[in-house]
Amino acid sequence: MSYKWLNGYQTTLSEAISSSKKLLPILDAKELAQRLGEDHSYLVINDGTGAEIIKVISYGNQVKIERGQDNTKAKAFPAGSCIKWEVTKQGITETICNKEFECSDVVGCGCKD
């Protein structure tokens, strides 16, 4: 499973979610799941009062989420909260620290930290 860049991706929550919700309730879940395929990405949920980074993984025609990524905390969000792809620290780390870039052999790269 590799990190997938989702440049320009944006949607909204179709229903409110609790801080323990494990599936992402969005109207375009099937399309996002297909776009992810076997890969994963990180999205930001923001309701104007706070934000959370989530890891998104295809789960059939739905999208499974792992909450509180990149030192954010899982929180409840109301329906209509903005969800979008943004560059995240973890996404950059996963892009740079892979075999394709051979960064893991470079002293001071941060991939071995």
Buried (B, 14 or more C-beta within 10 A) or exposed (E): EEBBEBEEBEBBBBEBBEEEBEEBBBEBBBBBBEBBEEBBBBBBBBBEEEBBBBBBBBBEEBBBBBBBBBEBEBBBBEEEBBBBBBEBEBBEBBBBBBEEEEBEEEEEBEBEE
